[in-house]
Amino acid sequence: MIVDVRTQLHPTAEPEADACSSSAGSQAEAMQCVDVAIVSSWRSERLGVDMLPETIATFVNDDPLRRVGFAGIDPLADSALDDLTRARELGLSGVTISPADQGCRPTHDRALEVLDWCARHSLPVLAANPYLTDRRSTLEFARPSLWDEVLRDLPSLTLVLGDLGHAWLDEALLMVSRHERVFAEISGVAPHVWSLYTTLQMALERRVTHKLLFGSGFPREAPEVVIERVYSINSIRQGSSLPTAPREFLRSIIERDTLNCLGIDHLSTPRRKSEIPVVHVKADAEREMIAVPTRNDS
């Protein structure tokens, strides 16, 4: 089974997705090679980004066996704990936290409340900052090492480091080696062949290959393109003495049992659409929501 741990519902204004967000009609076709997509939403009061849990729940329930929803939670929002409860009631399977975009260290008291709640209710957390290139995003709060204190205090928390730490690859790989329930997804390095190659080699050297998860970052990249890039990564060697990434390792990333790693039962009975309130989203240039579809070939 191929699980894409990083696909998105996002506002069209998202910096990283401007090239793809206008082609909603092609998205279903792009997801044909994926069995299950984890679909994340984002929330940041600081940046004015807000997607209600009902929005993503409605989308996921259109194809519940192939879509898994993560609710965007801003720990600094007054409604954070209520949002967590609502997300769980709607059947969402995880939470997305964006420390840099939200201007909140993972060790902030309100962030710790949210993370403790997630640990107690066995909800995995994706740590990712889709607006990191925005100057309003606090760059230093994206460092993977900032999670170390949290994870020492909450060893049962399941965490996925998005984008493999961006500028802090060494820290990200160290974190996955230090903490049993911490993983990293590859979407941040997948668009760049050399970065992808060196990342895979570093994971091999550090013996943390079992902690890497497949993520395309769709719609920034189509999953089919990322899969092909991973399988062909050794072509960068071009007869040099650079080491080879074993085929078995490459396949293990693409076909890893990600849902089991994260403790997600995707066969759980989905909520009926009648149980999910209809959400009307303002359809202007700043608030229009683009749905990220997955394969639907029943």
C-alpha positions in Angstrom: 0.0 0.0 0.0 1.2 3.5 -0.9 0.4 6.1 1.7 1.1 9.8 0.9 1.5 11.4 4.3 1.6 15.0 3.0 -1.2 16.3 0.8 -3.1 19.4 1.4 -6.2 21.5 1.5 -5.0 25.0 1.2 -5.9 28.6 0.4 -5.0 29.5 -3.2 -2.7 32.2 -1.8 -0.3 29.6 -0.3 3.2 30.6 -1.5 4.4 27.1 -2.3 1.3 26.0 -4.3 0.7 28.9 -6.6 1.8 27.0 -9.7 -0.6 24.1 -9.0 -3.6 25.5 -7.2 -5.4 26.7 -10.3 -5.7 23.2 -11.9 -8.2 21.6 -9.5 -9.6 19.5 -12.4 -6.3 17.6 -12.8 -5.9 16.7 -9.1 -7.9 13.5 -9.1 -5.8 12.2 -12.0 -2.6 13.2 -10.1 -3.5 11.0 -7.1 -4.2 7.8 -9.1 -1.0 6.1 -7.9 -1.8 6.6 -4.2 -3.8 4.2 -2.1 -4.4 6.5 0.9 -3.7 10.2 1.2 -3.3 12.0 4.5 -4.9 15.3 3.9 -3.8 18.2 6.2 -5.4 21.5 6.9 -3.7 24.5 8.5 -4.5 27.1 11.0 -2.6 30.2 12.0 -4.3 33.2 13.6 -1.1 35.1 13.1 -1.2 34.7 9.3 -4.9 34.8 9.0 -5.1 31.1 7.7 -8.1 29.1 9.1 -9.7 25.9 7.8 -12.5 24.5 10.0 -12.3 20.8 11.0 -15.8 20.4 9.3 -14.3 21.4 6.0 -11.7 18.7 5.9 -14.0 16.1 7.5 -16.5 16.7 4.7 -13.8 16.2 2.1 -12.4 13.1 3.7 -15.8 11.5 4.1 -16.4 11.7 0.3 -13.8 8.8 0.0 -13.1 7.6 3.6 -11.1 4.5 2.7 -8.6 6.6 0.7 -8.5 9.8 2.6 -7.4 10.4 6.2 -7.9 13.9 7.7 -5.6 15.9 9.9 -7.0 19.0 11.5 -5.0 22.2 11.7 -4.7 23.4 15.3 -3.3 26.7 16.4 -2.2 26.4 20.1 -2.4 30.1 20.6 -6.1 30.2 19.5 -8.5 30.5 22.4 -10.5 27.7 20.8 -7.6 25.3 20.5 -8.8 22.6 23.0 -12.4 22.9 21.7 -11.0 22.5 18.1 -9.3 19.3 19.2 -12.4 17.9 20.7 -14.4 18.8 17.6 -11.8 17.3 15.3 -12.0 14.0 17.2 -15.8 14.0 17.1 -15.7 14.4 13.4 -13.5 11.4 13.0 -10.3 13.1 12.0 -7.2 11.0 12.6 -4.5 13.5 13.5 -3.4 17.1 14.0 -1.2 19.5 12.2 0.9 22.0 14.2 2.8 24.8 12.5 5.1 26.4 15.2 6.9 28.9 12.9 3.8 30.0 11.1 1.9 30.3 14.4 4.7 32.0 16.2 4.7 29.5 19.0 7.5 27.2 20.2 6.5 23.6 20.8 7.5 24.2 24.5 5.0 27.1 24.9 2.6 26.3 27.7 -0.4 26.4 25.4 1.4 24.2 22.8 2.1 21.7 25.6 -1.6 21.6 26.5 -2.4 20.7 22.9 0.3 18.1 22.5 -0.5 16.5 25.9 -4.1 16.2 24.7 -2.9 14.5 21.5 -0.7 12.1 23.3 -3.5 11.1 25.7 -5.9 10.6 22.9 -3.4 8.8 20.6 -3.7 11.4 17.8 -0.5 11.7 15.7 0.9 15.2 15.1 2.4 16.5 11.8 4.8 19.4 12.4 5.0 21.4 9.2 5.1 25.1 8.3 3.8 25.7 4.7 4.3 29.4 5.0 7.9 29.3 6.1 9.0 31.5 3.2 6.7 34.3 4.5 8.7 36.8 6.5 6.0 36.8 9.2 6.8 33.1 9.9 9.3 32.8 12.8 12.1 30.7 11.2 13.8 29.6 14.4 10.6 28.0 15.7 10.8 25.4 12.8 13.9 23.8 14.2 13.4 20.0 14.9 15.5 20.2 18.1 12.9 22.4 19.7 10.7 19.2 20.0 13.2 17.3 22.1 12.0 18.6 25.5 8.4 17.9 24.5 9.2 14.4 23.4 11.1 13.6 26.6 8.1 14.7 28.6 5.5 13.0 26.3 7.2 9.8 25.1 3.9 8.4 23.8 3.3 11.3 21.4 3.6 10.3 17.8 5.2 13.1 15.7 6.0 13.4 12.0 8.6 16.1 11.2 7.4 17.7 7.9 9.8 18.5 5.1 12.6 16.6 6.9 13.5 19.7 8.9 14.0 22.1 5.9 17.4 23.7 6.8 18.0 21.4 9.7 18.3 18.0 8.2 20.9 16.8 10.7 18.6 17.8 13.6 15.7 16.0 12.0 17.5 12.8 11.5 18.9 13.0 15.1 15.4 13.5 16.4 14.1 10.4 14.7 17.0 8.4 16.0 16.4 9.7 19.6 12.7 9.2 19.9 10.8 6.0 19.1 7.6 7.6 18.0 9.1 10.3 15.8 9.2 10.0 12.0 10.1 12.3 9.1 8.5 12.7 5.7 10.4 13.5 2.5 8.3 16.1 0.7 10.6 19.0 1.5 13.6 17.4 -0.2 11.7 15.5 -2.9 11.6 18.3 -5.5 15.5 18.6 -5.4 17.4 15.6 -6.7 20.7 16.3 -5.0 19.0 17.1 -1.7 17.0 13.9 -2.0 20.0 11.8 -2.7 22.1 13.2 0.1 19.2 12.9 2.5 18.7 9.2 1.7 22.4 8.6 2.1 22.5 10.3 5.5 19.6 8.2 6.6 21.4 5.1 5.5 24.6 6.1 7.4 22.6 6.9 10.5 20.5 3.8 10.3 17.2 5.6 10.5 15.9 4.5 7.1 12.8 2.9 8.8 11.8 6.3 10.1 11.4 8.0 6.6 7.8 8.3 5.3 6.7 9.0 1.8 5.1 12.5 1.3 4.6 14.3 -2.0 3.6 17.7 -0.7 0.8 17.7 -3.2 -0.2 20.0 -4.9 3.4 21.3 -4.8 4.5 18.0 -6.4 2.5 15.1 -7.8 3.0 11.8 -6.0 3.7 10.0 -9.2 6.6 12.4 -9.9 8.1 12.0 -6.4 7.8 8.2 -6.6 9.6 8.1 -9.9 12.3 10.5 -8.6 12.9 8.3 -5.5 13.2 5.1 -7.6 15.6 6.7 -10.1 17.7 8.6 -7.5 20.8 6.5 -8.2 21.0 7.9 -11.7 22.6 11.0 -10.2 25.8 8.9 -9.6 26.4 8.8 -13.4 29.3 6.3 -13.1 30.9 8.1 -10.2 32.1 6.5 -7.0 29.2 7.9 -5.0 27.4 5.2 -3.0 24.2 3.6 -4.2 20.9 3.7 -2.4 19.7 0.0 -2.2 16.5 -0.7 -4.2 15.0 -2.3 -1.1 15.5 0.9 0.9 13.8 3.0 -1.8 10.9 0.7 -2.0 10.5 0.6 1.8 10.0 4.4 1.8 7.3 4.3 -0.9 5.5 1.3 0.5 6.0 1.7 4.2 3.0 0.8 6.4 2.7 4.5 7.4 -0.8 4.2 8.9 0.4 1.5 11.3 3.5 3.5 12.2 1.2 6.4 13.1 -1.4 4.3 14.9 -4.2 5.1 12.4 -6.9 2.7 11.6 -8.1 3.9 8.2 -10.8 1.1 8.1 -12.7 2.7 11.0 -16.3 3.4 10.2 -16.5 7.0 8.8 -18.9 9.5 10.1 -22.1 9.9 8.0 -22.3 13.1 5.9 -25.5 14.0 7.7 -23.5 14.2 11.0 -21.1 16.8 9.6 -22.4 20.4 9.5 -22.4 22.1 6.1 -19.7 24.7 6.1 -19.9 27.6 3.7 -16.5 28.9 2.7 -16.1 32.4 1.4 -15.1 32.0 -2.2 -12.8 35.0 -2.9 -9.2 35.1 -4.0 -7.9 34.9 -0.4 -10.3 32.3 1.1 -11.2 29.9 -1.7 -10.3 26.4 -0.6 -8.9 23.8 -3.0 -9.7 20.2 -2.2 -6.9 17.7 -2.7 -8.4 14.5 -4.1 -7.1 10.9 -4.1 -7.7 7.9 -6.2 -11.3 6.9 -6.6 -11.4 3.8 -8.7 -14.0 1.7 -7.0 
